[in-house]
Amino acid sequence: MYLTDGNKRYEVAEKKTTLCIKEEKSCAGAHEYDYDGGIDLLATPPPNGTYDVIADALDAVGNRTRVTKKLAIAEGGIPRATITNSGVEWSPQALPTLKLEQASLLVPLGDTLTFTVTVENIGPVPLRTKGPEPGTVYTTSENFNTRKEYEEPGVWRVGLDSEGNSVGRPYPYRWQIGPSQALKRVVVDGKAYLYLMPGQRVTVSGAVRIVDKPPRLNVYYWVGLIQEDVRIVEDRVEPRMVTVEF
């Protein structure tokens, strides 16, 4: 499979599938291709324009078939964002301590841990995001899937994670990068999408009510900036020890 503008050709790499593990073009079975313009490798995508996406299939006796579709690239570029150096504001406030290490945050079982960060789009392209809205409160028994805010390739969100995460994937609690009213809304084929525009800054807060006993009394929590199904852009931002009393 490849893209072409009639002059230049851009190859699309094949993904591994359960039916065709070797990724050989001659392998019988399903073949999966996932094109993101190379941004998962921080490569510059093809220039803006209209391209033909071409898939050729050929069997052992010479039968050939081809499928072609159009792809338009607009506002292309490498998406970039950061949690600004104002850092993470945690609530409740840290307990006073005589020790030199970072003070612990005291959260009784059943109470809520809250964080606030500022996210800035420092790249040349809009960043697509989705809910839940900043300020949404999860419980430790929930995650973004139980809230029906499923992961989508390329979407940017702020996440919260902790030691002892038993969900099986990082950052089970996730929030939209900015309130909807602060974002640009674009409707495509009847569906609305939200974007953080280049140079724009937004405040993102989130909260988790700790209703499950943690694996130990003191547990570290941290914040992350995620481009889903692509990469964790900023990982383990300002880990803080949380003392859960029960």
C-alpha positions in Angstrom: 0.0 0.0 0.0 1.2 3.5 -0.7 0.2 7.1 -1.3 1.0 9.1 -4.4 0.4 12.6 -5.7 1.3 11.5 -9.2 4.9 12.4 -8.8 6.2 11.1 -5.4 5.3 7.8 -3.8 5.0 7.4 0.0 5.1 3.8 1.2 2.7 2.7 4.0 4.2 0.0 6.3 2.1 -3.0 7.2 1.2 -3.7 10.8 1.4 -7.1 12.4 -1.9 -9.0 12.5 -2.9 -12.2 14.2 -3.5 -13.9 10.9 -0.3 -12.8 9.2 2.4 -12.6 11.9 5.4 -12.5 9.5 4.2 -9.3 7.8 5.1 -10.9 4.4 3.2 -9.6 1.4 2.9 -13.2 0.2 1.3 -14.3 3.5 -2.3 -15.5 3.1 -4.8 -13.9 5.4 -5.6 -10.4 6.6 -3.2 -7.5 6.1 -3.5 -4.4 8.2 -2.2 -0.9 7.3 -2.3 2.1 9.6 -1.1 5.4 8.2 -0.4 8.4 10.4 2.0 10.3 8.1 5.0 9.2 10.2 4.1 11.4 13.2 4.6 8.4 15.6 8.2 8.6 14.6 8.2 12.4 14.7 8.7 12.5 11.0 7.3 15.3 8.9 4.1 14.1 7.0 3.7 14.7 3.3 2.9 18.2 2.1 -0.7 19.4 2.2 -2.6 18.2 -0.9 -4.7 15.4 -2.3 -3.3 12.0 -2.7 -4.3 8.6 -4.1 -4.2 5.8 -1.6 -3.4 2.6 -3.6 -3.6 -1.0 -2.4 -2.5 -3.8 -4.8 -3.1 -7.5 -4.2 -1.6 -10.3 -6.3 -2.1 -14.0 -5.9 0.2 -16.9 -6.7 -1.3 -17.5 -10.2 -1.1 -13.9 -11.3 -4.6 -12.5 -10.4 -4.3 -8.9 -9.5 -6.7 -6.4 -8.0 -6.3 -2.8 -7.0 -8.3 -0.5 -4.7 -7.8 3.3 -4.9 -9.2 6.0 -2.7 -8.6 9.7 -2.3 -6.9 11.2 0.8 -6.7 15.0 1.5 -4.0 16.3 3.9 -4.6 19.7 5.3 -2.9 21.6 8.1 -0.2 19.0 8.1 2.8 19.0 10.4 4.2 17.4 13.6 1.8 17.8 16.5 3.5 19.1 19.7 2.3 20.1 23.1 3.7 20.4 26.6 2.6 20.7 30.2 4.1 24.1 31.0 6.8 24.7 33.5 4.2 25.9 36.0 4.0 22.2 36.8 1.3 20.3 38.7 -0.8 21.9 41.4 -2.1 19.1 43.8 -4.9 19.2 46.2 -5.1 18.6 49.1 -1.9 20.5 50.0 1.2 18.7 51.2 1.5 17.9 54.9 4.3 19.8 56.7 7.3 17.7 57.2 10.8 18.0 58.7 12.2 15.6 56.2 14.1 16.8 53.1 12.2 14.6 50.7 9.0 15.7 49.1 6.1 16.0 51.5 3.2 13.5 51.3 -0.4 14.5 50.4 -2.9 13.2 52.9 -6.1 11.8 51.4 -8.4 9.7 53.7 -10.1 6.8 52.0 -13.2 8.0 50.3 -11.8 11.5 49.7 -10.6 13.1 46.5 -7.2 13.8 45.0 -7.2 16.7 42.6 -4.6 18.1 40.2 -4.4 21.1 37.9 -1.9 21.7 35.0 -1.6 24.1 32.0 -1.2 22.6 28.6 0.1 24.5 25.6 0.1 23.7 21.9 3.6 24.5 20.9 3.4 23.0 17.4 2.2 24.2 14.0 -1.0 22.2 13.8 -4.3 21.9 15.8 -4.5 19.1 18.3 -7.6 16.9 18.4 -9.0 16.1 21.8 -12.0 14.5 23.5 -13.8 14.2 26.8 -14.4 13.9 29.6 -14.4 17.6 30.4 -11.7 18.9 32.8 -13.0 18.8 36.3 -14.6 15.4 35.8 -14.3 13.2 39.0 -13.5 9.5 38.6 -13.5 7.0 41.3 -10.6 4.5 41.6 -13.1 1.8 40.5 -13.5 3.6 37.1 -11.4 4.4 34.1 -12.0 6.2 30.8 -13.5 3.0 29.2 -16.1 2.6 31.9 -17.0 6.2 31.3 -17.4 5.3 27.6 -14.7 7.8 26.6 -12.8 5.3 24.6 -9.3 5.7 23.2 -9.1 7.1 19.7 -5.9 7.1 17.6 -4.2 10.5 17.6 -6.4 12.1 20.3 -4.6 14.2 22.9 -5.6 13.9 26.6 -4.1 14.5 30.1 -3.9 11.4 32.2 -3.4 10.4 35.9 -1.7 7.2 36.9 -0.4 5.7 40.1 1.6 2.8 41.6 -0.3 -0.4 41.8 -2.3 0.4 38.7 -4.2 -2.9 38.1 -6.1 -1.8 35.0 -3.4 -3.2 32.7 -2.8 0.0 30.7 -1.2 3.4 31.6 -3.2 6.4 32.6 -6.6 4.9 33.3 -8.0 8.3 34.2 -8.0 10.8 31.3 -9.3 14.3 30.5 -9.8 16.5 27.5 -7.1 19.1 27.0 -9.2 22.1 27.8 -12.9 22.9 28.4 -15.1 22.6 25.2 -15.9 26.2 25.2 -12.2 27.1 24.9 -11.6 24.8 22.0 -12.2 25.1 18.2 -15.2 22.9 17.1 -15.1 21.5 13.6 -17.9 19.4 12.1 -17.0 16.7 9.6 -19.6 14.4 8.1 -22.0 15.4 10.8 -19.6 14.6 13.7 -18.1 17.3 15.9 -14.4 17.3 16.7 -12.6 19.6 19.2 -9.1 21.1 18.7 -6.5 23.0 20.7 -5.1 25.5 18.3 -1.4 26.4 17.8 -0.1 28.7 20.5 -3.2 28.2 22.7 -2.9 27.5 26.4 -5.6 25.8 28.5 -6.0 24.8 32.1 -6.8 21.1 32.8 -7.9 19.8 36.2 -9.0 16.3 37.1 -9.9 14.4 40.2 -10.0 10.9 41.5 -12.0 9.8 44.6 -10.1 7.1 46.3 -12.6 4.4 47.2 -10.4 1.3 47.0 -7.7 0.5 49.4 -4.3 1.0 47.7 -1.6 -1.8 47.8 0.1 0.1 50.6 -0.3 3.2 52.7 1.9 5.5 50.6 1.3 5.5 46.9 2.9 7.7 44.2 0.5 9.5 41.7 1.7 11.4 38.6 0.3 13.2 35.5 1.0 12.5 31.9 0.3 14.0 28.5 -0.8 11.4 25.9 -1.3 11.2 22.2 -3.4 8.1 22.1 -2.2 5.1 20.1 0.9 7.1 19.2 3.0 7.9 22.2 3.1 9.2 25.8 4.4 12.7 25.1 5.3 13.6 28.7 5.4 10.7 31.2 5.4 10.7 35.0 5.2 14.5 35.5 5.9 15.5 39.1 5.2 12.3 41.0 3.8 12.9 44.4 3.4 10.6 47.3 -0.1 10.2 48.5 -0.8 8.9 52.0 -4.2 7.1 52.0 -5.6 6.8 55.5 -8.1 4.1 56.3 
